[in-house]
């Protein structure tokens, strides 16, 4: 019998979503909130812009949590959640629009906590690390002239730590009091 794995509970969960959508705006009309429209004879089409846009949104999440029960009243939990988002979009009618560039986000949250449960009350203390990376195209004006727009690859990173403590007291099954910091 291995004493280390006694009281250990590990859970892993992973999901992926491959989403696709399409936005079509090709009529020469301008609409109001009531659904009424005015027809135009322009060749450009579109209420906002001449568009037949295909958008691919891919996102995923992976979570792992390990609980180790020290004794009947105490446990330690290690957890990690990793999420990713990737958007690609393309206008089939106009490939010159620069905002069609991909947008990506990666986020990781790792944490450790200690929980103490004693009858009608419990307390938890935790530490977390939050890490995020964002990749996108940033708009800027290269010449200073009105309406001149260009795009450059940008990457932004964020890394931060957090902590907290919380306690709960149960007066009965229907009434409890909580405090946290």
N, C-alpha and C positions, 0 to 999 in steps of 0.2 A: 504494500500500500504506500503510495507516494503522498506524503503530508503536504508538499508544496501545492499540488494541484487540487487538493481538497479545499473547497470553498472558492475555487476559481471558476468564473463564468465569463466566457468570451462570446461576443456577438459581432457578426460582420454583415453588413448590408450594402448592396451596390445597385444603383439604378442609372439607366441612360435613356435619354429622350431625344429622338431624331425628328424634329418638327420641321414642317415645310408649309409655307403659306405664299399666297400670291395676291398682289395689289394691282388692279387694272383701273386706270383713269385715262380714257382715250376719247371721251365725248367732248364736243365743243359747247359745253353748257356750264353755267354758274348757278348753283342752287342756294335757296335760303332755308331757314329752319323748318319751314312748313312743307318742304318738298317741291315748292314751285321753282321753276328754272327759267333762265333766259338763254335762248339759242344764239350762238355766235357763228360767224362765217370764217373764223380763223382756221388756218391749216395746222396749227400747232396742237390742238386738242387738249383735253384734260381740264378739269376744274381747277386743280392746283398746278399740276405739271403733267406733261405727256408721259405716262408711265405704264409699263407692263413689267412690274417688279416681282422677281422670285426671291424669297427670303428663306434661308436655311438656318434654323436655330438648333444647335446641338448643345445639350447640357447633360452633365452627369454628376453623380454624388456617390461617394463611398464613405461609409461610417464604420468604425471599429471601436468597440468599447469592451474593456476588461474590468470586471469587478472581482476584487479579492476580499472575501469575508475573513477578517482577522479573528473575530469571535462573534458571539451572539449580538453584540451591541455596536461593533465597529466594522467598517469596510473602507477600502481604498478603491478608487475608480480611476482608470486611465482611459482617455478617449481621444479620438482623432477623426475629424471630418474634413474631407477634401472635396471641393466642388469646382467644376469647370464649366465655362460657357463660351461658345464660339458661334458668332453670327457672320454669315456671308450673305450678301445680297447683290443682285445684278438687275439692272433695268434692260430688258431685252430690246427696247426701242431707242435707247440713248446710252451708249457705253462711255460717254465723255463725262458723266457725272462722277465727281471724285468721292462723294460720300458712300460709294458702293464698296469701299474697302472693308476688310474683315475687322471685327472687334472681338477681342478675347479677354476673358477674365479667369484667373486661377485664384482660389482661396483655400487656405488651410487653417483650421482651428484645432489646436491641441490643448488638452487640459488634464489636470489631476485634481482629485478631490478626496477629502476625508469626511466620512459621515459617521455620526454617533447617534444611536437611537436608544432611548431608555424609557420604556413605558409610554407615558402620555406626551413626551416631548422628544424632539430631535434637533440636531444641529449639523451644519455642513460648512466646511471651509474649502475654498478652491483657488487654483491658479490657472490662468489660460494664456496661450500665446496665439495671437491673430496675425496671419501673414497673407497679404494679397498682392497680386501682380495684375496690372491692366495694360493691355496693348491696344492701341487705337490710332486713328489718323487725326491729327490736330490741325485745325484751320488757322491760317494766318494770312496777313496781307504783305506780300513781298515787296511791293513798290510804294505803298502808302497812298496810291490812287484809289478813289472811290470805286467799290465793286470788284477790285482785283483780289482774287482769292486763290490760295494755293494750300496744299496739304503736306504735312510731314509726319513720318512715323514717330509715335511717342510711346513711351513705356513709363508707367508709374508704379512704384513699389511702396508698400506700407507694412511695417512690422511693429506690433505693439503687444504689451503684456497687460493683463488684468487680473484682479483678485477680488474675492468677496467672502462674506460669511453670512449665513442665514440661520434662523432658529424658528421652530414652530412648537406651540403648545396646544394640545387638543383637550378642551374642557369636556367634550362629549363628541358623538358621531356627527353632530350638526353644527358645532361651534368650535372655532380654533382662532388663535391669534398668531400672527407672524411678524417677524422683524428681520431686516436684512440691511447689509451695507456692501 
